Amino acid sequence: MDQKVSALLNEQINKELYSAYLYLDMANFYSSKGLDGFANWYEIQAKEEQDHAMLIYQYLHNNGEPVTLEAVAKPDKVFKTLSDPLTAALEHEKYVTSLINAIYAAAQDVHDYRTVQFLDWFVKEQGEEEKNSGDMITKMELFGSDAKGLYMLNSELKTRVYSAPSLEL
Ligand code: FEO
């Protein structure tokens, strides 16, 4: 594998684990506010990010590439209002999309179509993640401003269940 592509994939493992950590911090914030549904949503989001990291980890191993695990940064976003994690999540997913796109472009540059094909799943996943993040903001704006609406929204988010990623390596 091209060294630049391999290095970017290695870095992405770290970014996905950071994403998991960031979402766990969001779950932590909502838990402390008594919003167990919002906390549930972000706990599941954190699990999905760990899955993303593991998919890349496995892909590198399957291709005989070395994996180097670096320190995961501390989640340092400050949440004050109940909407803060929602806007931070959308902003973060847009950033992750830019990272995936950069690896995709690097793989295309060196005609590494196996990696391009592997990353197709991530490109689609990022579309879903950005949509979900945007929907959360919209719902909060529509229903979150009074106690009853917030209760209903929290109840809806509590029903989210984890499912393993659909990608097979
Ligand atoms: Fe792994 Fe939310 O991107």
Backbone and ligand atoms as CSV (ligand in chain L), in Angstrom:
chain,resi,resn,atom,element,x,y,z
A,1,MET,N,N,0.850,-1.201,0.000
A,1,MET,CA,C,0.000,0.000,0.000
A,1,MET,C,C,0.884,1.249,0.000
A,2,ASP,N,N,0.421,2.260,-0.665
A,2,ASP,CA,C,1.136,3.542,-0.674
A,2,ASP,C,C,1.297,4.054,0.761
A,3,GLN,N,N,2.477,4.563,1.073
A,3,GLN,CA,C,2.777,4.969,2.456
A,3,GLN,C,C,1.891,6.116,2.941
A,4,LYS,N,N,1.565,7.030,2.033
A,4,LYS,CA,C,0.705,8.150,2.441
A,4,LYS,C,C,-0.705,7.651,2.781
A,5,VAL,N,N,-1.213,6.748,1.959
A,5,VAL,CA,C,-2.563,6.207,2.191
A,5,VAL,C,C,-2.573,5.421,3.500
A,6,SER,N,N,-1.543,4.613,3.686
A,6,SER,CA,C,-1.436,3.821,4.916
A,6,SER,C,C,-1.374,4.729,6.153
A,7,ALA,N,N,-0.588,5.801,6.057
A,7,ALA,CA,C,-0.457,6.726,7.194
A,7,ALA,C,C,-1.780,7.427,7.481
A,8,LEU,N,N,-2.476,7.819,6.422
A,8,LEU,CA,C,-3.772,8.498,6.623
A,8,LEU,C,C,-4.791,7.556,7.256
A,9,LEU,N,N,-4.778,6.297,6.844
A,9,LEU,CA,C,-5.708,5.321,7.440
A,9,LEU,C,C,-5.370,5.106,8.913
A,10,ASN,N,N,-4.076,5.038,9.204
A,10,ASN,CA,C,-3.646,4.925,10.605
A,10,ASN,C,C,-4.151,6.109,11.438
A,11,GLU,N,N,-3.974,7.306,10.885
A,11,GLU,CA,C,-4.445,8.510,11.596
A,11,GLU,C,C,-5.958,8.469,11.789
A,12,GLN,N,N,-6.647,7.907,10.789
A,12,GLN,CA,C,-8.115,7.886,10.871
A,12,GLN,C,C,-8.599,6.976,12.006
A,13,ILE,N,N,-7.848,5.923,12.305
A,13,ILE,CA,C,-8.196,5.073,13.462
A,13,ILE,C,C,-8.258,5.965,14.702
A,14,ASN,N,N,-7.248,6.796,14.854
A,14,ASN,CA,C,-7.173,7.698,16.001
A,14,ASN,C,C,-8.332,8.710,15.992
A,15,LYS,N,N,-8.640,9.234,14.824
A,15,LYS,CA,C,-9.728,10.227,14.725
A,15,LYS,C,C,-11.077,9.605,15.080
A,16,GLU,N,N,-11.266,8.348,14.659
A,16,GLU,CA,C,-12.532,7.680,14.964
A,16,GLU,C,C,-12.628,7.386,16.460
A,17,LEU,N,N,-11.508,7.010,17.064
A,17,LEU,CA,C,-11.525,6.758,18.515
A,17,LEU,C,C,-11.743,8.070,19.269
A,18,TYR,N,N,-11.187,9.150,18.750
A,18,TYR,CA,C,-11.463,10.461,19.352
A,18,TYR,C,C,-12.955,10.782,19.225
A,19,SER,N,N,-13.525,10.473,18.056
A,19,SER,CA,C,-14.967,10.713,17.861
A,19,SER,C,C,-15.771,9.944,18.903
A,20,ALA,N,N,-15.386,8.691,19.147
A,20,ALA,CA,C,-16.072,7.886,20.167
A,20,ALA,C,C,-15.984,8.572,21.524
A,21,TYR,N,N,-14.816,9.071,21.826
A,21,TYR,CA,C,-14.570,9.734,23.106
A,21,TYR,C,C,-15.395,11.024,23.214
A,22,LEU,N,N,-15.456,11.767,22.104
A,22,LEU,CA,C,-16.224,13.017,22.061
A,22,LEU,C,C,-17.713,12.728,22.287
A,23,TYR,N,N,-18.220,11.684,21.616
A,23,TYR,CA,C,-19.640,11.355,21.775
A,23,TYR,C,C,-19.931,10.819,23.179
A,24,LEU,N,N,-18.977,10.117,23.740
A,24,LEU,CA,C,-19.165,9.654,25.122
A,24,LEU,C,C,-19.240,10.845,26.068
A,25,ASP,N,N,-18.474,11.882,25.757
A,25,ASP,CA,C,-18.510,13.099,26.575
A,25,ASP,C,C,-19.862,13.804,26.424
A,26,MET,N,N,-20.428,13.728,25.238
A,26,MET,CA,C,-21.766,14.309,25.033
A,26,MET,C,C,-22.802,13.508,25.828
A,27,ALA,N,N,-22.692,12.193,25.785
A,27,ALA,CA,C,-23.593,11.326,26.574
A,27,ALA,C,C,-23.450,11.668,28.056
A,28,ASN,N,N,-22.227,11.856,28.459
A,28,ASN,CA,C,-21.900,12.220,29.843
A,28,ASN,C,C,-22.583,13.536,30.239
A,29,PHE,N,N,-22.543,14.520,29.339
A,29,PHE,CA,C,-23.174,15.821,29.582
A,29,PHE,C,C,-24.691,15.653,29.767
A,30,TYR,N,N,-25.309,14.917,28.818
A,30,TYR,CA,C,-26.768,14.756,28.897
A,30,TYR,C,C,-27.179,13.923,30.110
A,31,SER,N,N,-26.363,12.936,30.437
A,31,SER,CA,C,-26.641,12.128,31.634
A,31,SER,C,C,-26.684,13.017,32.875
A,32,SER,N,N,-25.732,13.931,32.951
A,32,SER,CA,C,-25.658,14.808,34.124
A,32,SER,C,C,-26.837,15.776,34.175
A,33,LYS,N,N,-27.512,15.950,33.036
A,33,LYS,CA,C,-28.685,16.826,32.987
A,33,LYS,C,C,-29.990,16.037,33.163
A,34,GLY,N,N,-29.867,14.724,33.340
A,34,GLY,CA,C,-31.062,13.889,33.530
A,34,GLY,C,C,-31.758,13.515,32.240
A,35,LEU,N,N,-31.102,13.734,31.101
A,35,LEU,CA,C,-31.714,13.409,29.803
A,35,LEU,C,C,-31.159,12.070,29.300
A,36,ASP,N,N,-31.759,10.990,29.814
A,36,ASP,CA,C,-31.224,9.659,29.518
A,36,ASP,C,C,-31.400,9.237,28.069
A,37,GLY,N,N,-32.396,9.809,27.381
A,37,GLY,CA,C,-32.594,9.489,25.963
A,37,GLY,C,C,-31.489,10.086,25.096
A,38,PHE,N,N,-31.190,11.328,25.339
A,38,PHE,CA,C,-30.080,11.978,24.621
A,38,PHE,C,C,-28.767,11.243,24.933
A,39,ALA,N,N,-28.605,10.870,26.203
A,39,ALA,CA,C,-27.393,10.135,26.602
A,39,ALA,C,C,-27.314,8.809,25.857
A,40,ASN,N,N,-28.457,8.128,25.758
A,40,ASN,CA,C,-28.494,6.849,25.035
A,40,ASN,C,C,-28.080,7.032,23.584
A,41,TRP,N,N,-28.599,8.079,22.964
A,41,TRP,CA,C,-28.283,8.348,21.557
A,41,TRP,C,C,-26.771,8.471,21.366
A,42,TYR,N,N,-26.131,9.225,22.241
A,42,TYR,CA,C,-24.702,9.483,22.065
A,42,TYR,C,C,-23.823,8.318,22.548
A,43,GLU,N,N,-24.345,7.530,23.465
A,43,GLU,CA,C,-23.601,6.312,23.835
A,43,GLU,C,C,-23.545,5.367,22.631
A,44,ILE,N,N,-24.655,5.256,21.922
A,44,ILE,CA,C,-24.684,4.399,20.726
A,44,ILE,C,C,-23.791,4.995,19.636
A,45,GLN,N,N,-23.823,6.313,19.531
A,45,GLN,CA,C,-22.962,6.982,18.561
A,45,GLN,C,C,-21.490,6.676,18.861
A,46,ALA,N,N,-21.156,6.671,20.145
A,46,ALA,CA,C,-19.776,6.369,20.554
A,46,ALA,C,C,-19.395,4.939,20.145
A,47,LYS,N,N,-20.344,4.010,20.300
A,47,LYS,CA,C,-20.063,2.614,19.894
A,47,LYS,C,C,-19.833,2.528,18.393
A,48,GLU,N,N,-20.627,3.271,17.641
A,48,GLU,CA,C,-20.472,3.246,16.179
A,48,GLU,C,C,-19.098,3.766,15.766
A,49,GLU,N,N,-18.622,4.779,16.479
A,49,GLU,CA,C,-17.300,5.322,16.153
A,49,GLU,C,C,-16.194,4.304,16.455
A,50,GLN,N,N,-16.382,3.547,17.522
A,50,GLN,CA,C,-15.410,2.479,17.811
A,50,GLN,C,C,-15.435,1.447,16.689
A,51,ASP,N,N,-16.624,1.167,16.174
A,51,ASP,CA,C,-16.742,0.240,15.042
A,51,ASP,C,C,-15.968,0.773,13.835
A,52,HIS,N,N,-16.120,2.075,13.576
A,52,HIS,CA,C,-15.411,2.669,12.434
A,52,HIS,C,C,-13.895,2.481,12.591
A,53,ALA,N,N,-13.416,2.740,13.808
A,53,ALA,CA,C,-11.978,2.563,14.069
A,53,ALA,C,C,-11.564,1.118,13.818
A,54,MET,N,N,-12.383,0.181,14.285
A,54,MET,CA,C,-12.033,-1.237,14.153
A,54,MET,C,C,-12.071,-1.708,12.701
A,55,LEU,N,N,-12.972,-1.130,11.919
A,55,LEU,CA,C,-13.035,-1.500,10.495
A,55,LEU,C,C,-11.742,-1.100,9.792
A,56,ILE,N,N,-11.240,0.084,10.097
A,56,ILE,CA,C,-9.997,0.559,9.467
A,56,ILE,C,C,-8.805,-0.252,9.983
A,57,TYR,N,N,-8.807,-0.509,11.285
A,57,TYR,CA,C,-7.768,-1.348,11.908
A,57,TYR,C,C,-7.702,-2.710,11.205
A,58,GLN,N,N,-8.873,-3.315,11.026
A,58,GLN,CA,C,-8.939,-4.643,10.399
A,58,GLN,C,C,-8.526,-4.577,8.931
A,59,TYR,N,N,-8.952,-3.530,8.252
A,59,TYR,CA,C,-8.611,-3.371,6.833
A,59,TYR,C,C,-7.092,-3.295,6.661
A,60,LEU,N,N,-6.441,-2.518,7.521
A,60,LEU,CA,C,-4.974,-2.406,7.441
A,60,LEU,C,C,-4.331,-3.759,7.697
A,61,HIS,N,N,-4.795,-4.458,8.722
A,61,HIS,CA,C,-4.236,-5.788,9.014
A,61,HIS,C,C,-4.472,-6.759,7.857
A,62,ASN,N,N,-5.668,-6.711,7.287
A,62,ASN,CA,C,-5.981,-7.611,6.168
A,62,ASN,C,C,-5.056,-7.382,4.972
A,63,ASN,N,N,-4.516,-6.164,4.903
A,63,ASN,CA,C,-3.637,-5.828,3.778
A,63,ASN,C,C,-2.164,-5.824,4.166
A,64,GLY,N,N,-1.866,-6.403,5.336
A,64,GLY,CA,C,-0.479,-6.541,5.768
A,64,GLY,C,C,0.192,-5.227,6.113
A,65,GLU,N,N,-0.605,-4.222,6.458
A,65,GLU,CA,C,-0.046,-2.909,6.786
A,65,GLU,C,C,0.134,-2.760,8.296
A,66,PRO,N,N,1.212,-2.102,8.717
A,66,PRO,CA,C,1.407,-1.888,10.151
A,66,PRO,C,C,0.382,-0.909,10.711
A,67,VAL,N,N,-0.034,-1.177,11.939
A,67,VAL,CA,C,-0.955,-0.276,12.639
A,67,VAL,C,C,-0.220,0.294,13.840
A,68,THR,N,N,-0.240,1.615,13.968
A,68,THR,CA,C,0.371,2.274,15.118
A,68,THR,C,C,-0.709,3.038,15.870
A,69,LEU,N,N,-0.874,2.694,17.128
A,69,LEU,CA,C,-1.908,3.356,17.930
A,69,LEU,C,C,-1.302,4.513,18.702
A,70,GLU,N,N,-1.830,5.698,18.442
A,70,GLU,CA,C,-1.337,6.903,19.118
A,70,GLU,C,C,-2.287,7.282,20.253
A,71,ALA,N,N,-1.873,8.257,21.068
A,71,ALA,CA,C,-2.715,8.732,22.178
A,71,ALA,C,C,-3.991,9.367,21.634
A,72,VAL,N,N,-5.083,9.104,22.315
A,72,VAL,CA,C,-6.360,9.712,21.940
A,72,VAL,C,C,-6.513,11.013,22.718
A,73,ALA,N,N,-6.821,12.086,21.986
A,73,ALA,CA,C,-6.927,13.409,22.627
A,73,ALA,C,C,-8.098,13.484,23.586
A,74,LYS,N,N,-7.963,14.354,24.568
A,74,LYS,CA,C,-9.036,14.598,25.527
A,74,LYS,C,C,-10.173,15.359,24.832
A,75,PRO,N,N,-11.430,14.927,25.028
A,75,PRO,CA,C,-12.522,15.712,24.450
A,75,PRO,C,C,-12.632,17.036,25.208
A,76,ASP,N,N,-12.380,18.137,24.518
A,76,ASP,CA,C,-12.275,19.411,25.235
A,76,ASP,C,C,-13.328,20.430,24.821
A,77,LYS,N,N,-14.414,19.955,24.206
A,77,LYS,CA,C,-15.474,20.902,23.858
A,77,LYS,C,C,-16.276,21.231,25.124
A,78,VAL,N,N,-16.632,22.486,25.239
A,78,VAL,CA,C,-17.384,22.928,26.421
A,78,VAL,C,C,-18.866,23.043,26.065
A,79,PHE,N,N,-19.693,22.325,26.820
A,79,PHE,CA,C,-21.136,22.360,26.572
A,79,PHE,C,C,-21.818,23.158,27.681
A,80,LYS,N,N,-22.564,24.166,27.273
A,80,LYS,CA,C,-23.298,24.970,28.262
A,80,LYS,C,C,-24.800,24.742,28.110
A,81,THR,N,N,-25.302,24.903,26.894
A,81,THR,CA,C,-26.742,24.710,26.685
A,81,THR,C,C,-26.999,23.287,26.192
A,82,LEU,N,N,-28.268,22.883,26.223
A,82,LEU,CA,C,-28.637,21.535,25.776
A,82,LEU,C,C,-28.436,21.360,24.276
A,83,SER,N,N,-28.350,22.456,23.560
A,83,SER,CA,C,-28.142,22.386,22.104
A,83,SER,C,C,-26.664,22.324,21.726
A,84,ASP,N,N,-25.792,22.699,22.625
A,84,ASP,CA,C,-24.356,22.782,22.284
A,84,ASP,C,C,-23.778,21.478,21.724
A,85,PRO,N,N,-24.063,20.312,22.355
A,85,PRO,CA,C,-23.503,19.075,21.781
A,85,PRO,C,C,-24.033,18.801,20.375
A,86,LEU,N,N,-25.279,19.201,20.122
A,86,LEU,CA,C,-25.883,18.918,18.815
A,86,LEU,C,C,-25.172,19.689,17.699
A,87,THR,N,N,-24.895,20.952,17.954
A,87,THR,CA,C,-24.191,21.737,16.935
A,87,THR,C,C,-22.733,21.289,16.820
A,88,ALA,N,N,-22.146,20.927,17.961
A,88,ALA,CA,C,-20.752,20.444,17.933
A,88,ALA,C,C,-20.666,19.126,17.155
A,89,ALA,N,N,-21.695,18.288,17.283
A,89,ALA,CA,C,-21.699,16.994,16.593
A,89,ALA,C,C,-21.743,17.183,15.077
A,90,LEU,N,N,-22.591,18.107,14.618
A,90,LEU,CA,C,-22.679,18.349,13.169
A,90,LEU,C,C,-21.354,18.903,12.636
A,91,GLU,N,N,-20.813,19.834,13.361
A,91,GLU,CA,C,-19.526,20.430,12.972
A,91,GLU,C,C,-18.447,19.344,12.909
A,92,HIS,N,N,-18.454,18.461,13.916
A,92,HIS,CA,C,-17.448,17.393,13.965
A,92,HIS,C,C,-17.622,16.420,12.802
A,93,GLU,N,N,-18.865,16.060,12.489
A,93,GLU,CA,C,-19.087,15.112,11.389
A,93,GLU,C,C,-18.656,15.704,10.047
A,94,LYS,N,N,-18.854,17.004,9.884
A,94,LYS,CA,C,-18.393,17.645,8.638
A,94,LYS,C,C,-16.862,17.568,8.544
A,95,TYR,N,N,-16.232,17.731,9.668
A,95,TYR,CA,C,-14.760,17.604,9.716
A,95,TYR,C,C,-14.339,16.172,9.363
A,96,VAL,N,N,-15.022,15.189,9.940
A,96,VAL,CA,C,-14.683,13.789,9.649
A,96,VAL,C,C,-14.910,13.480,8.164
A,97,THR,N,N,-15.967,14.030,7.601
A,97,THR,CA,C,-16.217,13.847,6.163
A,97,THR,C,C,-15.026,14.368,5.355
A,98,SER,N,N,-14.500,15.522,5.756
A,98,SER,CA,C,-13.350,16.089,5.028
A,98,SER,C,C,-12.129,15.165,5.141
A,99,LEU,N,N,-11.987,14.496,6.292
A,99,LEU,CA,C,-10.855,13.565,6.469
A,99,LEU,C,C,-11.017,12.338,5.572
A,100,ILE,N,N,-12.225,11.792,5.556
A,100,ILE,CA,C,-12.498,10.623,4.697
A,100,ILE,C,C,-12.273,10.990,3.234
A,101,ASN,N,N,-12.757,12.163,2.853
A,101,ASN,CA,C,-12.573,12.607,1.463
A,101,ASN,C,C,-11.093,12.737,1.099
A,102,ALA,N,N,-10.293,13.197,2.060
A,102,ALA,CA,C,-8.852,13.365,1.797
A,102,ALA,C,C,-8.178,12.001,1.603
A,103,ILE,N,N,-8.592,11.002,2.386
A,103,ILE,CA,C,-8.002,9.657,2.204
A,103,ILE,C,C,-8.454,9.082,0.859
A,104,TYR,N,N,-9.715,9.312,0.553
A,104,TYR,CA,C,-10.280,8.843,-0.712
A,104,TYR,C,C,-9.483,9.417,-1.892
A,105,ALA,N,N,-9.228,10.714,-1.831
A,105,ALA,CA,C,-8.492,11.384,-2.912
A,105,ALA,C,C,-7.060,10.850,-3.004
A,106,ALA,N,N,-6.436,10.617,-1.847
A,106,ALA,CA,C,-5.058,10.093,-1.835
A,106,ALA,C,C,-5.014,8.691,-2.443
A,107,ALA,N,N,-6.025,7.882,-2.124
A,107,ALA,CA,C,-6.081,6.515,-2.670
A,107,ALA,C,C,-6.322,6.548,-4.184
A,108,GLN,N,N,-7.165,7.462,-4.603
A,108,GLN,CA,C,-7.420,7.590,-6.046
A,108,GLN,C,C,-6.170,8.042,-6.791
A,109,ASP,N,N,-5.415,8.948,-6.190
A,109,ASP,CA,C,-4.197,9.473,-6.814
A,109,ASP,C,C,-3.211,8.369,-7.163
A,110,VAL,N,N,-3.149,7.340,-6.303
A,110,VAL,CA,C,-2.176,6.259,-6.538
A,110,VAL,C,C,-2.860,5.004,-7.105
A,111,HIS,N,N,-4.100,5.174,-7.573
A,111,HIS,CA,C,-4.866,4.082,-8.186
A,111,HIS,C,C,-5.045,2.892,-7.235
A,112,ASP,N,N,-5.202,3.215,-5.963
A,112,ASP,CA,C,-5.451,2.166,-4.964
A,112,ASP,C,C,-6.967,1.966,-4.875
A,113,TYR,N,N,-7.503,1.232,-5.852
A,113,TYR,CA,C,-8.963,1.112,-5.947
A,113,TYR,C,C,-9.552,0.203,-4.885
A,114,ARG,N,N,-8.733,-0.652,-4.313
A,114,ARG,CA,C,-9.227,-1.484,-3.202
A,114,ARG,C,C,-9.591,-0.587,-2.013
A,115,THR,N,N,-8.687,0.370,-1.727
A,115,THR,CA,C,-8.967,1.292,-0.616
A,115,THR,C,C,-10.128,2.219,-0.968
A,116,VAL,N,N,-10.189,2.639,-2.227
A,116,VAL,CA,C,-11.309,3.481,-2.665
A,116,VAL,C,C,-12.618,2.743,-2.410
A,117,GLN,N,N,-12.645,1.474,-2.787
A,117,GLN,CA,C,-13.869,0.681,-2.603
A,117,GLN,C,C,-14.196,0.507,-1.116
A,118,PHE,N,N,-13.174,0.259,-0.325
A,118,PHE,CA,C,-13.356,0.145,1.126
A,118,PHE,C,C,-13.960,1.439,1.682
A,119,LEU,N,N,-13.444,2.580,1.187
A,119,LEU,CA,C,-13.884,3.877,1.710
A,119,LEU,C,C,-15.268,4.289,1.225
A,120,ASP,N,N,-15.766,3.623,0.159
A,120,ASP,CA,C,-17.120,3.946,-0.320
A,120,ASP,C,C,-18.137,3.851,0.814
A,121,TRP,N,N,-17.983,2.826,1.643
A,121,TRP,CA,C,-18.910,2.651,2.778
A,121,TRP,C,C,-18.838,3.855,3.723
A,122,PHE,N,N,-17.625,4.340,3.947
A,122,PHE,CA,C,-17.443,5.473,4.866
A,122,PHE,C,C,-18.021,6.767,4.281
A,123,VAL,N,N,-17.892,6.917,2.970
A,123,VAL,CA,C,-18.446,8.102,2.314
A,123,VAL,C,C,-19.964,8.139,2.531
A,124,LYS,N,N,-20.595,6.971,2.328
A,124,LYS,CA,C,-22.048,6.873,2.514
A,124,LYS,C,C,-22.414,7.090,3.981
A,125,GLU,N,N,-21.650,6.467,4.850
A,125,GLU,CA,C,-21.877,6.588,6.296
A,125,GLU,C,C,-21.798,8.059,6.737
A,126,GLN,N,N,-20.832,8.798,6.189
A,126,GLN,CA,C,-20.699,10.213,6.563
A,126,GLN,C,C,-21.926,11.011,6.134
A,127,GLY,N,N,-22.496,10.651,4.989
A,127,GLY,CA,C,-23.731,11.313,4.550
A,127,GLY,C,C,-24.835,11.101,5.579
A,128,GLU,N,N,-24.936,9.850,6.078
A,128,GLU,CA,C,-25.958,9.531,7.087
A,128,GLU,C,C,-25.676,10.252,8.402
A,129,GLU,N,N,-24.404,10.288,8.787
A,129,GLU,CA,C,-24.046,10.906,10.068
A,129,GLU,C,C,-24.334,12.405,10.044
A,130,GLU,N,N,-24.038,13.041,8.917
A,130,GLU,CA,C,-24.325,14.475,8.818
A,130,GLU,C,C,-25.833,14.723,8.828
A,131,LYS,N,N,-26.570,13.849,8.138
A,131,LYS,CA,C,-28.038,14.012,8.120
A,131,LYS,C,C,-28.602,13.829,9.530
A,132,ASN,N,N,-28.170,12.769,10.211
A,132,ASN,CA,C,-28.658,12.531,11.577
A,132,ASN,C,C,-28.348,13.706,12.498
A,133,SER,N,N,-27.141,14.238,12.372
A,133,SER,CA,C,-26.734,15.367,13.224
A,133,SER,C,C,-27.593,16.594,12.924
A,134,GLY,N,N,-27.841,16.836,11.651
A,134,GLY,CA,C,-28.680,17.973,11.254
A,134,GLY,C,C,-30.114,17.795,11.735
A,135,ASP,N,N,-30.626,16.551,11.623
A,135,ASP,CA,C,-32.005,16.266,12.080
A,135,ASP,C,C,-32.152,16.518,13.576
A,136,MET,N,N,-31.112,16.172,14.324
A,136,MET,CA,C,-31.156,16.384,15.783
A,136,MET,C,C,-31.310,17.876,16.095
A,137,ILE,N,N,-30.578,18.696,15.370
A,137,ILE,CA,C,-30.655,20.155,15.585
A,137,ILE,C,C,-32.060,20.659,15.243
A,138,THR,N,N,-32.585,20.191,14.115
A,138,THR,CA,C,-33.926,20.607,13.687
A,138,THR,C,C,-34.979,20.219,14.723
A,139,LYS,N,N,-34.901,18.973,15.203
A,139,LYS,CA,C,-35.881,18.506,16.196
A,139,LYS,C,C,-35.792,19.319,17.486
A,140,MET,N,N,-34.566,19.608,17.884
A,140,MET,CA,C,-34.380,20.383,19.111
A,140,MET,C,C,-34.976,21.779,18.944
A,141,GLU,N,N,-34.767,22.368,17.763
A,141,GLU,CA,C,-35.315,23.707,17.518
A,141,GLU,C,C,-36.843,23.680,17.518
A,142,LEU,N,N,-37.408,22.595,16.962
A,142,LEU,CA,C,-38.862,22.514,16.854
A,142,LEU,C,C,-39.536,22.188,18.179
A,143,PHE,N,N,-38.938,21.221,18.916
A,143,PHE,CA,C,-39.653,20.665,20.081
A,143,PHE,C,C,-38.969,20.891,21.430
A,144,GLY,N,N,-37.703,21.324,21.395
A,144,GLY,CA,C,-36.927,21.325,22.644
A,144,GLY,C,C,-37.110,22.535,23.537
A,145,SER,N,N,-37.906,23.491,23.073
A,145,SER,CA,C,-37.958,24.750,23.834
A,145,SER,C,C,-38.932,24.726,25.017
A,146,ASP,N,N,-39.805,23.692,25.080
A,146,ASP,CA,C,-40.634,23.602,26.289
A,146,ASP,C,C,-40.482,22.215,26.903
A,147,ALA,N,N,-40.819,22.106,28.160
A,147,ALA,CA,C,-40.543,20.891,28.934
A,147,ALA,C,C,-41.215,19.653,28.340
A,148,LYS,N,N,-42.445,19.816,27.888
A,148,LYS,CA,C,-43.181,18.674,27.345
A,148,LYS,C,C,-42.525,18.161,26.053
A,149,GLY,N,N,-42.161,19.110,25.184
A,149,GLY,CA,C,-41.510,18.747,23.930
A,149,GLY,C,C,-40.170,18.074,24.180
A,150,LEU,N,N,-39.441,18.603,25.134
A,150,LEU,CA,C,-38.127,18.036,25.460
A,150,LEU,C,C,-38.282,16.618,26.019
A,151,TYR,N,N,-39.314,16.422,26.819
A,151,TYR,CA,C,-39.595,15.097,27.382
A,151,TYR,C,C,-39.892,14.094,26.268
A,152,MET,N,N,-40.717,14.523,25.310
A,152,MET,CA,C,-41.082,13.643,24.189
A,152,MET,C,C,-39.849,13.313,23.333
A,153,LEU,N,N,-39.042,14.319,23.088
A,153,LEU,CA,C,-37.835,14.118,22.273
A,153,LEU,C,C,-36.873,13.176,22.985
A,154,ASN,N,N,-36.713,13.387,24.281
A,154,ASN,CA,C,-35.847,12.513,25.077
A,154,ASN,C,C,-36.353,11.066,25.025
A,155,SER,N,N,-37.673,10.902,25.091
A,155,SER,CA,C,-38.274,9.556,25.037
A,155,SER,C,C,-38.009,8.904,23.688
A,156,GLU,N,N,-38.087,9.704,22.619
A,156,GLU,CA,C,-37.837,9.158,21.275
A,156,GLU,C,C,-36.381,8.697,21.157
A,157,LEU,N,N,-35.471,9.508,21.660
A,157,LEU,CA,C,-34.040,9.185,21.526
A,157,LEU,C,C,-33.647,7.976,22.380
A,158,LYS,N,N,-34.467,7.710,23.385
A,158,LYS,CA,C,-34.213,6.557,24.258
A,158,LYS,C,C,-34.458,5.232,23.529
A,159,THR,N,N,-35.230,5.285,22.454
A,159,THR,CA,C,-35.581,4.040,21.745
A,159,THR,C,C,-34.491,3.614,20.752
A,160,ARG,N,N,-33.502,4.457,20.543
A,160,ARG,CA,C,-32.448,4.076,19.589
A,160,ARG,C,C,-31.707,2.842,20.098
A,161,VAL,N,N,-31.512,1.860,19.196
A,161,VAL,CA,C,-30.755,0.666,19.576
A,161,VAL,C,C,-29.504,0.534,18.695
A,162,TYR,N,N,-28.507,-0.048,19.276
A,162,TYR,CA,C,-27.242,-0.248,18.555
A,162,TYR,C,C,-27.374,-1.355,17.522
A,163,SER,N,N,-26.823,-1.140,16.342
A,163,SER,CA,C,-26.673,-2.269,15.408
A,163,SER,C,C,-25.267,-2.206,14.804
A,164,ALA,N,N,-24.697,-3.369,14.619
A,164,ALA,CA,C,-23.332,-3.460,14.113
A,164,ALA,C,C,-23.273,-2.926,12.678
A,165,PRO,N,N,-22.110,-2.445,12.233
A,165,PRO,CA,C,-22.018,-1.903,10.866
A,165,PRO,C,C,-22.293,-2.968,9.807
A,166,SER,N,N,-22.828,-2.495,8.670
A,166,SER,CA,C,-23.233,-3.414,7.611
A,166,SER,C,C,-22.062,-3.849,6.732
A,167,LEU,N,N,-20.905,-3.262,6.963
A,167,LEU,CA,C,-19.752,-3.535,6.104
A,167,LEU,C,C,-19.055,-4.829,6.502
A,168,GLU,N,N,-18.780,-5.670,5.503
A,168,GLU,CA,C,-18.000,-6.895,5.762
A,168,GLU,C,C,-16.662,-6.773,5.068
A,169,LEU,N,N,-15.612,-7.139,5.789
A,169,LEU,CA,C,-14.269,-7.027,5.203
A,169,LEU,C,C,-13.786,-8.374,4.688
L,1,FEO,FE1,FE,-16.934,7.761,12.167
L,1,FEO,FE2,FE,-19.110,9.842,12.872
L,1,FEO,O1,O,-17.760,9.291,11.707
